[in-house]
Amino acid sequence: MPPPRRNNDESVMQTVMPAVMSVFKLATPRAQIRTLLLAVLCIVVMGGCALDEEPADFSFLNIEPETIDPGRLSGQAGGRIALSIFEGLTYRDARTLAPVPGMARSWDISPDGRTYTFHLREARWTDGRPVTSGDFQFAWTRLLDPLTAARYGNMLFDVVNARAFNAGKLTDPTQLGLRCLDDQTFQVELEAPVAYFLDLCAFYPLLPVPRWQVETHGDAWIRPKNIVTNGPFRLVDWQISRRIRMQRNPEYWNADQVQLNVVDALPGDYINGNFNRYTSGLLDWIDASGVPLTVVDALRDRPDFHTAPYFNTYFYRFNVTRPPLDDVRVRKALYHAVDSRAITEYVMRAGQEPAHSLIPPGLPGYSEVQLSGYDPDRARQLLAEAGFADGDGFPEVELLFNTSEAHKQVAEVIQQQWKRTLGIEVKLVNQEWKVYLANTKALEYDISRGGWIGDYLDPNTFLDMWLSGSGNNRTGFASEAYDDLIARARFATDPNERMQLLRQCEEIITQEECIILPIYYYVVTNMYDASRWEGLTPNLVNGIDLRSVRRKAGPL
């Protein structure tokens, strides 16, 4: 079990000592004595400052987010923070993930399922202003505004006139199906029934944002000195590459149920050190996919190692605009040359399963796609048909992945599989998270690592991101036929027909066009001491609801 967490004096040593030693090596003996005395003074002063600061009640590992602006972020790292400091109309129950009342105390749904009327509770922002229906109208309109360039604008495409507004064909926001009947009543009119709409309302792109701060400070509105929030916690500090600090929000409508007072999200590069930071007590919770793979086998028997199914698929995406990957035969050859079972059994080893589809199994009412998978002979035949028999003349392509020991090892295995089966050379390129995101978004890659955590428990969450122009597409793939199927599924009133249409969509992107290469289904692997903490049970989306996290009674 991890020992109790230490305070910040370790970071003081890490800050002071490298500078001291660089001076010490160049100094005369007498100067060395003065340098050491100065170092001791600095450590005392800086350490005193650190010790005077209120220690965190709970610290968890989190990749440094690209942003925490709900309208612009895309990714779990920023989403975890945003969902802790903001609250939507609904939020997900920590145990069941079912949407429950948040800022909306209740709602009415019209008989045709197209109109939702939300009744807001009396709640306040951290600056004391009341939370109103206009805050949601502004945030959702901003999400759809083409000038925002939101990656998740499509989440609201079912709202009346939303697509036209997002495309710039309609410029009057009052024509959107978003109405403030009064300050406490927000009405949403949809073009078609959306079975998962209340779940969407709990998703971070649909969180409210404070208009007065956004318009006053522009992009800087999310800085700690400017940000105003309405969730269970408020942002008090963000030191890049060091920590994000959140504090219990006394203005939150349900503040009495929030037990943690101070929470730190500490960044990690997922290469090394995170497991040591956990075992030394500097972290209370980590995503164990970040621990060294060499110790995974030893972790399985630890009582603080927790696994669960995960609504998440690991895949490679192809840039279909770049030769030779613009040839579907090349893409299919690369797919059939990958032995995913070797990766799950000999590299990952934590219970992951080889992927036979993009959408993870187990969704009620959905018939899973069954891809044929590893087939070396078929792979060589397809590559020959594309003009690269035995790899002759095949140009060097690059495989891009973000910094992670696991991503690196998977890439190395697949690199060797492609060389052994197809006779081709693939160069591995490792980039830090933010650079990797920027380059995949700009299509500055050949093949890149990808992964997708379902935003809500429905096949559509894995499929609508491949729509033409979607901010999360990042492959260059665009198909009117695909877009039409997604649209038809939106308006389908028969659940069976809707699922069949969505299955056709999955077949297009995996079997027919092969724009992605599914590799394995993740499992949630968390490390935390269940004897010390409640409210951290792993869930399908690997989320942490800080509202429900509390220390168990008893000695530390």
Secondary structure by P-SEA (a helix, b strand, c coil): cccccccaaaaaaaacaaaaaaaaaaccaaaaaaaaaaaaaaaaaaaaaaaacccccbbbbbcccccccccccccaaaaaaaaaacccccccccccccccccccccccccccccbbbbbbccccccccccccaaaaaaaaaaaaccccccccccccccccaaaaaaacccccccccccccccccbbbbbbcccccaaaaaaaccccccccaaaaaaccccccccccccccccbbbcccccccbbbbcccccccccccccccbbbbbbbccccaaaaaaaaccccccccccccccccccccccccbbbbbbcccccccccccccccccaaaaaaaaaaccaaaaacccccccccccccccccccccbbbbbbbcccaaaaaaaaaaacccccccccbbbbbbcccaaaaaaaaaaaaaaaaaccbbbbbbbbcaaaaaaaaaaccccbbbbcccccccccccccccccccccccccccccaaaaaaaaaaaacccaaaaaaaaaaaaaaaccccccccccccccccccccccccccccccccccccccccccccccc
